[in-house]
Amino acid sequence: MKRLIPSRLIPISLWDDKNMLLKLPPDIVEVYQMLISRYDLWQLANSRNPKNPPTGGLTQEKTDEHFAQAFDGSSARAQLALLDPKNELAEISNDIIVILSGNKVSVTDAPCGAGAAAFALLANIAELRRNEVLPRMPLDIFMVGAEISEPARKYAQDILVELRPKLEAQAIFVEAIFREWDVTCSLSNTDLIQCITQRVMDYNKRLLIIANFNGFLEKERKRKDAERQIEELFRHLSSTDNSMAIWIEPNMNRATESLFPWIFKKVKEFWSRFVIIKLESKLEPMPLNTSTEFRLPLSDSNKSSVRLSIIPINLIRSRK
Ligand SMILES: C[S@@+](CC[C@H](N)C(=O)[O-])C[C@H]1O[C@@H](n2cnc3c(N)ncnc32)[C@H](O)[C@@H]1O
Protein backbone atom coordinates (compact mmCIF):
# COMPACT_ATOMS: atom_id res chain seq x y z
CA MET A 1 0.00 0.00 0.00
CA LYS A 2 1.36 3.38 -1.00
CA ARG A 3 1.24 5.96 1.78
CA LEU A 4 -0.17 9.36 0.76
CA ILE A 5 2.12 11.03 3.31
CA PRO A 6 5.16 8.87 4.00
CA SER A 7 6.95 9.78 7.22
CA ARG A 8 9.78 11.54 5.36
CA LEU A 9 7.22 14.10 4.13
CA ILE A 10 5.81 14.90 7.56
CA PRO A 11 7.06 18.37 8.53
CA ILE A 12 9.37 18.68 11.53
CA SER A 13 6.72 20.83 13.21
CA LEU A 14 4.61 17.66 13.60
CA TRP A 15 7.06 14.77 13.72
CA ASP A 16 10.72 14.58 14.66
CA ASP A 17 11.80 11.46 12.80
CA LYS A 18 15.23 11.26 14.39
CA ASN A 19 13.87 11.21 17.94
CA MET A 20 10.58 9.50 17.01
CA LEU A 21 8.78 12.37 18.72
CA LEU A 22 5.31 13.60 17.86
CA LYS A 23 4.61 17.31 18.23
CA LEU A 24 1.11 18.75 18.37
CA PRO A 25 0.43 21.32 15.64
CA PRO A 26 1.75 24.75 16.69
CA ASP A 27 -1.78 26.20 16.35
CA ILE A 28 -3.19 23.70 18.85
CA VAL A 29 -0.29 24.30 21.24
CA GLU A 30 -0.81 28.07 21.10
CA VAL A 31 -4.58 27.88 21.62
CA TYR A 32 -4.31 25.28 24.38
CA GLN A 33 -1.73 27.33 26.30
CA MET A 34 -3.89 30.43 25.89
CA LEU A 35 -6.97 28.74 27.33
CA ILE A 36 -5.06 27.11 30.18
CA SER A 37 -3.90 30.62 31.12
CA ARG A 38 -7.31 32.20 30.58
CA TYR A 39 -8.99 29.72 32.93
CA ASP A 40 -6.11 29.62 35.41
CA LEU A 41 -5.51 25.89 35.00
CA TRP A 42 -1.69 25.72 35.01
CA GLN A 43 -1.46 24.28 38.49
CA LEU A 44 -4.03 21.61 37.68
CA ALA A 45 -2.22 20.84 34.42
CA ASN A 46 1.02 20.32 36.32
CA SER A 47 -0.44 17.93 38.88
CA ARG A 48 -1.10 14.93 36.67
CA ASN A 49 -1.26 11.43 38.02
CA PRO A 50 -0.28 9.15 35.12
CA LYS A 51 -1.59 6.13 37.03
CA ASN A 52 -5.07 7.58 37.23
CA PRO A 53 -5.77 9.78 34.19
CA PRO A 54 -9.03 11.76 34.25
CA THR A 55 -11.95 10.71 32.05
CA GLY A 56 -14.05 13.87 32.28
CA GLY A 57 -17.59 14.13 33.49
CA LEU A 58 -20.52 16.44 33.99
CA THR A 59 -19.15 18.91 36.52
CA GLN A 60 -16.87 21.91 36.01
CA GLU A 61 -14.32 20.25 38.28
CA LYS A 62 -14.20 16.98 36.34
CA THR A 63 -14.16 18.85 33.04
CA ASP A 64 -11.33 21.16 34.13
CA GLU A 65 -9.30 18.19 35.26
CA HIS A 66 -9.81 16.41 31.95
CA PHE A 67 -9.13 19.52 29.88
CA ALA A 68 -5.98 20.46 31.82
CA GLN A 69 -4.53 16.96 32.00
CA ALA A 70 -5.82 14.93 29.06
CA PHE A 71 -6.63 17.26 26.14
CA ASP A 72 -3.07 17.04 24.85
CA GLY A 73 -2.93 13.23 25.07
CA SER A 74 -6.28 12.91 23.27
CA SER A 75 -5.04 15.28 20.57
CA ALA A 76 -1.79 13.32 20.20
CA ARG A 77 -3.72 10.06 19.87
CA ALA A 78 -5.82 11.43 17.00
CA GLN A 79 -2.70 12.91 15.41
CA LEU A 80 -0.98 9.53 15.58
CA ALA A 81 -3.93 7.98 13.72
CA LEU A 82 -3.70 10.61 11.00
CA LEU A 83 0.08 10.66 10.53
CA ASP A 84 0.93 7.05 11.45
CA PRO A 85 4.65 7.87 11.21
CA LYS A 86 5.71 4.29 12.01
CA ASN A 87 3.45 2.89 9.29
CA GLU A 88 1.61 0.49 11.58
CA LEU A 89 -2.02 1.33 10.88
CA ALA A 90 -2.54 -0.05 7.38
CA GLU A 91 -4.77 2.31 5.36
CA ILE A 92 -6.17 4.39 8.21
CA SER A 93 -3.94 7.40 7.63
CA ASN A 94 -4.70 7.41 3.91
CA ASP A 95 -8.43 7.11 4.56
CA ILE A 96 -8.50 10.05 6.98
CA ILE A 97 -6.38 12.18 4.67
CA VAL A 98 -8.66 11.43 1.71
CA ILE A 99 -11.82 12.27 3.63
CA LEU A 100 -10.34 15.54 4.93
CA SER A 101 -8.55 16.49 1.71
CA GLY A 102 -11.19 18.95 0.51
CA ASN A 103 -14.80 19.41 -0.48
CA LYS A 104 -17.71 19.31 1.98
CA VAL A 105 -17.40 17.02 4.99
CA SER A 106 -19.75 16.35 7.87
CA VAL A 107 -17.69 15.56 10.98
CA THR A 108 -19.39 14.20 14.09
CA ASP A 109 -17.25 13.98 17.23
CA ALA A 110 -19.11 12.07 19.95
CA PRO A 111 -18.39 12.42 22.79
CA CYS A 112 -16.32 15.46 21.86
CA GLY A 113 -15.16 16.61 25.30
CA ALA A 114 -13.34 19.86 24.43
CA GLY A 115 -13.01 18.64 20.82
CA ALA A 116 -9.46 17.30 21.09
CA ALA A 117 -9.79 14.62 18.42
CA ALA A 118 -11.60 16.61 15.73
CA PHE A 119 -9.55 19.77 16.28
CA ALA A 120 -6.30 17.80 16.25
CA LEU A 121 -7.19 16.25 12.89
CA LEU A 122 -8.11 19.63 11.38
CA ALA A 123 -5.07 21.44 12.80
CA ASN A 124 -2.81 18.71 11.42
CA ILE A 125 -4.38 19.03 7.98
CA ALA A 126 -3.83 22.81 8.23
CA GLU A 127 -0.18 22.33 9.20
CA LEU A 128 0.35 19.87 6.32
CA ARG A 129 -1.18 22.43 3.95
CA ARG A 130 0.98 25.24 5.37
CA ASN A 131 4.02 23.11 4.64
CA GLU A 132 2.75 22.33 1.14
CA VAL A 133 2.55 18.62 1.86
CA LEU A 134 -1.16 18.73 1.04
CA PRO A 135 -2.84 21.03 -1.50
CA ARG A 136 -4.92 23.93 -0.21
CA MET A 137 -8.27 22.92 -1.63
CA PRO A 138 -11.37 24.43 -0.03
CA LEU A 139 -12.55 22.21 2.81
CA ASP A 140 -15.97 22.98 4.28
CA ILE A 141 -16.62 21.23 7.55
CA PHE A 142 -19.95 20.89 9.27
CA MET A 143 -18.90 19.74 12.72
CA VAL A 144 -21.26 18.43 15.34
CA GLY A 145 -19.64 18.00 18.74
CA ALA A 146 -21.87 15.91 20.97
CA GLU A 147 -21.13 15.94 24.67
CA ILE A 148 -22.97 15.66 27.98
CA SER A 149 -20.78 18.14 29.86
CA GLU A 150 -21.74 21.75 29.36
CA PRO A 151 -18.35 23.11 30.51
CA ALA A 152 -16.61 20.80 28.04
CA ARG A 153 -18.79 22.12 25.23
CA LYS A 154 -17.84 25.64 26.28
CA TYR A 155 -14.13 24.77 26.04
CA ALA A 156 -14.71 23.29 22.59
CA GLN A 157 -16.45 26.48 21.48
CA ASP A 158 -13.63 28.62 22.91
CA ILE A 159 -11.02 26.55 21.10
CA LEU A 160 -12.86 26.91 17.82
CA VAL A 161 -13.04 30.70 18.17
CA GLU A 162 -9.24 30.85 18.51
CA LEU A 163 -8.48 28.13 15.97
CA ARG A 164 -10.88 29.28 13.25
CA PRO A 165 -8.72 32.06 11.70
CA LYS A 166 -5.72 29.72 11.58
CA LEU A 167 -7.77 27.03 9.84
CA GLU A 168 -9.30 29.54 7.45
CA ALA A 169 -5.83 30.71 6.44
CA GLN A 170 -5.45 27.18 5.05
CA ALA A 171 -8.89 27.19 3.36
CA ILE A 172 -10.53 25.09 6.05
CA PHE A 173 -13.93 26.54 6.96
CA VAL A 174 -15.72 25.15 9.99
CA GLU A 175 -19.35 25.57 10.92
CA ALA A 176 -19.87 23.89 14.28
CA ILE A 177 -22.61 23.02 16.68
CA PHE A 178 -21.75 21.74 20.14
CA ARG A 179 -24.81 20.09 21.56
CA GLU A 180 -25.86 18.25 24.64
CA TRP A 181 -25.86 14.48 24.19
CA ASP A 182 -26.39 11.63 26.58
CA VAL A 183 -25.39 8.38 24.91
CA THR A 184 -27.60 6.42 27.32
CA CYS A 185 -30.76 8.35 26.40
CA SER A 186 -32.70 7.41 23.25
CA LEU A 187 -34.40 10.81 22.87
CA SER A 188 -31.16 12.71 23.30
CA ASN A 189 -29.70 10.49 20.59
CA THR A 190 -32.68 11.15 18.30
CA ASP A 191 -32.10 14.89 18.70
CA LEU A 192 -28.43 14.48 17.83
CA ILE A 193 -29.21 12.38 14.77
CA GLN A 194 -31.80 14.90 13.59
CA CYS A 195 -29.25 17.70 14.01
CA ILE A 196 -26.73 15.83 11.87
CA THR A 197 -29.07 14.49 9.20
CA GLN A 198 -30.83 17.82 8.60
CA ARG A 199 -27.58 19.02 7.08
CA VAL A 200 -25.74 15.91 6.04
CA MET A 201 -27.20 15.77 2.53
CA ASP A 202 -25.34 19.01 1.69
CA TYR A 203 -22.05 17.32 2.55
CA ASN A 204 -20.65 14.63 0.29
CA LYS A 205 -18.38 12.95 2.86
CA ARG A 206 -19.03 11.86 6.43
CA LEU A 207 -16.65 11.19 9.28
CA LEU A 208 -17.72 9.98 12.71
CA ILE A 209 -15.10 10.15 15.45
CA ILE A 210 -15.52 8.26 18.70
CA ALA A 211 -12.49 8.84 20.90
CA ASN A 212 -11.55 7.73 24.38
CA PHE A 213 -14.93 6.41 25.48
CA ASN A 214 -13.76 3.19 27.14
CA GLY A 215 -13.71 4.72 30.65
CA PHE A 216 -17.41 5.44 30.48
CA LEU A 217 -18.50 2.40 28.49
CA GLU A 218 -16.31 -0.22 30.17
CA LYS A 219 -15.02 1.02 33.51
CA GLU A 220 -18.33 2.62 34.44
CA ARG A 221 -20.17 -0.31 32.81
CA LYS A 222 -22.46 1.81 30.67
CA ARG A 223 -22.01 -0.11 27.45
CA LYS A 224 -25.37 -1.85 27.69
CA ASP A 225 -27.18 1.45 28.24
CA ALA A 226 -25.35 3.02 25.29
CA GLU A 227 -25.54 0.14 22.84
CA ARG A 228 -28.77 1.04 21.01
CA GLN A 229 -27.73 4.66 20.64
CA ILE A 230 -24.32 3.74 19.19
CA GLU A 231 -26.03 1.41 16.74
CA GLU A 232 -28.40 4.21 15.71
CA LEU A 233 -25.54 6.62 15.15
CA PHE A 234 -23.77 4.13 12.88
CA ARG A 235 -26.98 3.33 11.02
CA HIS A 236 -28.06 6.91 10.43
CA LEU A 237 -24.61 8.02 9.33
CA SER A 238 -24.22 5.06 6.98
CA SER A 239 -24.42 5.70 3.29
CA THR A 240 -23.77 4.08 -0.05
CA ASP A 241 -20.26 5.51 -0.06
CA ASN A 242 -17.90 8.10 1.50
CA SER A 243 -18.89 7.53 5.10
CA MET A 244 -16.41 6.32 7.66
CA ALA A 245 -15.92 6.17 11.40
CA ILE A 246 -12.78 5.92 13.45
CA TRP A 247 -12.94 4.60 16.97
CA ILE A 248 -9.85 5.70 18.87
CA GLU A 249 -8.85 4.40 22.29
CA PRO A 250 -5.67 4.19 24.35
CA ASN A 251 -4.05 0.82 23.85
CA MET A 252 -5.20 -0.80 27.08
CA ASN A 253 -6.96 -4.04 27.89
CA ARG A 254 -10.31 -2.40 28.50
CA ALA A 255 -10.32 -1.27 24.88
CA THR A 256 -8.55 -4.10 23.10
CA GLU A 257 -9.92 -7.04 25.11
CA SER A 258 -13.41 -5.84 25.87
CA LEU A 259 -14.76 -2.79 24.02
CA PHE A 260 -13.44 -3.55 20.54
CA PRO A 261 -14.27 -7.28 20.60
CA TRP A 262 -17.82 -6.28 21.56
CA ILE A 263 -18.01 -4.03 18.48
CA PHE A 264 -16.65 -6.77 16.23
CA LYS A 265 -19.28 -9.15 17.57
CA LYS A 266 -22.08 -6.64 17.06
CA VAL A 267 -20.98 -5.98 13.50
CA LYS A 268 -20.79 -9.66 12.71
CA GLU A 269 -24.14 -10.54 14.25
CA PHE A 270 -26.35 -7.49 13.75
CA TRP A 271 -24.76 -4.45 12.13
CA SER A 272 -23.24 -5.91 8.97
CA ARG A 273 -25.78 -4.23 6.66
CA PHE A 274 -24.43 -0.78 7.52
CA VAL A 275 -21.03 -1.32 9.15
CA ILE A 276 -17.96 -2.88 7.58
CA ILE A 277 -14.79 -3.25 9.60
CA LYS A 278 -11.90 -2.80 7.21
CA LEU A 279 -9.73 -5.85 7.37
CA GLU A 280 -6.19 -6.33 6.23
CA SER A 281 -6.69 -10.05 5.83
CA LYS A 282 -9.47 -12.58 5.91
CA LEU A 283 -8.73 -13.32 9.55
CA GLU A 284 -10.85 -12.20 12.48
CA PRO A 285 -10.96 -8.41 12.92
CA MET A 286 -8.34 -6.93 15.19
CA PRO A 287 -7.72 -3.37 16.35
CA LEU A 288 -4.60 -1.75 14.95
CA ASN A 289 -2.05 -0.42 17.40
CA THR A 290 0.82 2.01 17.39
CA SER A 291 2.63 4.13 19.94
CA THR A 292 5.29 6.76 20.28
CA GLU A 293 6.24 9.71 22.48
CA PHE A 294 4.89 13.20 22.14
CA ARG A 295 6.12 16.53 23.42
CA LEU A 296 3.89 17.85 26.19
CA PRO A 297 2.59 21.21 24.97
CA LEU A 298 2.41 22.73 28.44
CA SER A 299 6.06 22.16 29.25
CA ASP A 300 9.23 23.04 27.37
CA SER A 301 11.03 19.76 27.57
CA ASN A 302 8.83 16.99 28.97
CA LYS A 303 7.43 14.24 26.86
CA SER A 304 4.94 11.49 27.44
CA SER A 305 3.97 8.32 25.67
CA VAL A 306 0.91 8.04 23.50
CA ARG A 307 -0.47 4.58 22.80
CA LEU A 308 -3.19 4.16 20.24
CA SER A 309 -5.58 1.37 19.47
CA ILE A 310 -7.97 2.05 16.62
CA ILE A 311 -10.58 0.39 14.47
CA PRO A 312 -11.43 1.75 11.05
CA ILE A 313 -15.09 1.39 10.22
CA ASN A 314 -16.74 1.90 6.87
CA LEU A 315 -20.32 3.00 7.34
CA ILE A 316 -21.27 1.57 3.99
CA ARG A 317 -24.55 -0.19 3.36
CA SER A 318 -24.66 -3.64 1.88
CA ARG A 319 -27.66 -5.48 0.42
CA LYS A 320 -27.17 -8.70 2.39
C1 LIG B 1 -12.38 10.52 28.17
S1 LIG B 1 -13.45 11.77 27.67
C2 LIG B 1 -13.18 11.81 25.92
C3 LIG B 1 -13.56 13.12 25.29
C4 LIG B 1 -12.99 13.35 23.90
N1 LIG B 1 -13.48 12.39 22.94
C5 LIG B 1 -11.47 13.33 23.96
O1 LIG B 1 -10.88 12.45 23.33
O2 LIG B 1 -10.91 14.19 24.60
C6 LIG B 1 -15.04 11.04 27.84
C7 LIG B 1 -16.17 12.03 27.61
O3 LIG B 1 -17.42 11.35 27.71
C8 LIG B 1 -18.33 12.28 28.24
N2 LIG B 1 -19.50 11.57 28.77
C9 LIG B 1 -19.66 11.02 29.99
N3 LIG B 1 -20.88 10.50 30.11
C10 LIG B 1 -21.51 10.69 28.92
C11 LIG B 1 -22.81 10.38 28.43
N4 LIG B 1 -23.71 9.74 29.19
N5 LIG B 1 -23.13 10.72 27.17
C12 LIG B 1 -22.24 11.36 26.39
N6 LIG B 1 -20.97 11.70 26.79
C13 LIG B 1 -20.63 11.38 28.05
C14 LIG B 1 -17.53 13.00 29.30
O4 LIG B 1 -18.14 14.21 29.68
C15 LIG B 1 -16.19 13.16 28.62
O5 LIG B 1 -16.11 14.39 27.94
The ligand as a Gaussian input file, in Angstrom:
#p B3LYP/6-31G(d) Opt

LIG

0 1
 C      -12.380000      10.522000      28.171000
 S      -13.454000      11.775000      27.672000
 C      -13.181000      11.810000      25.917000
 C      -13.564000      13.116000      25.295000
 C      -12.990000      13.347000      23.900000
 N      -13.483000      12.389000      22.942000
 C      -11.475000      13.327000      23.956000
 O      -10.880000      12.449000      23.333000
 O      -10.913000      14.191000      24.595000
 C      -15.040000      11.038000      27.836000
 C      -16.166000      12.030000      27.605000
 O      -17.420000      11.346000      27.711000
 C      -18.335000      12.279000      28.237000
 N      -19.504000      11.570000      28.766000
 C      -19.661000      11.023000      29.987000
 N      -20.881000      10.503000      30.106000
 C      -21.512000      10.688000      28.922000
 C      -22.810000      10.377000      28.428000
 N      -23.712000       9.740000      29.190000
 N      -23.128000      10.720000      27.172000
 C      -22.236000      11.363000      26.387000
 N      -20.971000      11.701000      26.793000
 C      -20.629000      11.377000      28.049000
 C      -17.534000      12.997000      29.300000
 O      -18.142000      14.214000      29.685000
 C      -16.190000      13.157000      28.619000
 O      -16.106000      14.387000      27.945000

